[in-house]
Amino acid sequence: MSSENSSADDVRDDERQVWDVVVVGAGPAGASAAYAAAVAGRRVLLLEKAELPRYKTCGGGIIGPSRDALPPGFELPLKDRVHAVTFSLGGRFTRTRRSKQMLFGLVDRSDFDQQLVEHAQKAGAELRTGVTVSRVEQHGSAVPDRRTVAVVLQGGETVLARAVVGADGSASRIGAHVGVKLDQVDLGLEAEIPVPDTVAEDWRGRVLIDWGPMPGSYGWVFPKDDTLTVGVISARGEGAATKRYLEDFIGRLGLAGFEPSISSGHLTRCRADDSPLSRGRVLVCGDAAGLLEPWTREGISFALRSGRLAGEWAVRVAEAHDAVDVRRQALNYAFAIKAGLGVEMSVGRRMLSVFARRPGVFHAALTGFRPAWRAFRDITRGSTSLGELVRTHPMAQRALTALDRQQAVPAAEEPVSS
């Protein structure tokens, strides 16, 4: 394209206020996408329905892959640095493992998300809060041409963009537009419990992970200054049992006498393998795309990494002048996601499947088998990932394959009820 034509396009875009990239949702995925697109010099609008800062149901663990995906110069607002993990199996067989180096950090999501948004703004992104997106349209009267997407806000206002990134959480409207398909939905319940200094001191630098009573469930205690974040997660459909697990867990810990400042719940959703990541000029990332680790349901690192990739590829989509080029860039984005995060999710699914049947095996390995603890330590610190571990370590490959086989045998022998 000649410079004259390019200038003419810019003038028309300015008149109609067409953004290069509009990002919906200002959590870690959305803020990362907005930052990546803004750093590339594009006009970026970041939309968020809440007013910031805002509370988010989340343990707030920042593992190595999360830290490595942060913008340059980002200083983590850590509430604690974890050097020890106490494991228990339904409250029994408790053992604590320790590391000289920090395993991971803990943050309040309100502080963390706000800081990510500020980095996106410093890079040039514009933020609008208190706005809810009703839908996106890629055809029809609201769309002036084939290079434009209409983002329709509640109340009727329309924002135009060359590319849209959906990062609007696990109940994503943009995800529905794209056609995201899910194959795992879990319910997480959490309580933020303020505690006296004497109790807080006992937890400082240490977290608890308890393998729970329902298949695939577990609970956690994450200390953050004078507050303990206590939560549990299990498959959706076990709501009453999950609530009892949290109540019993809190009671078992001796924390029932302290009043939570916040009690909340949240559904986490994992994508199906064949779920789309784009539709036309619209990409999805983070929870909106169903991207999180299926076994632990860790989502922050997946949000940060997929958000950055979505922002980078949204720039390319915005520059595309025809449907063929848009499709090419969207496929490249999908390939980048599947080659990295997709591999980790695949291994995580296998881990969850085995863990759901044999939590005692995992507990025994982590508390009594040094290589298993080293693997856990290396994953949380970011020196390896689940995918790399299984791909590069023969022992890990053999162990997971053996557990797969052990799982398959009882399943085949179980009688079919009439």
Disulfide bonds with the S-S distance in Angstrom:
none
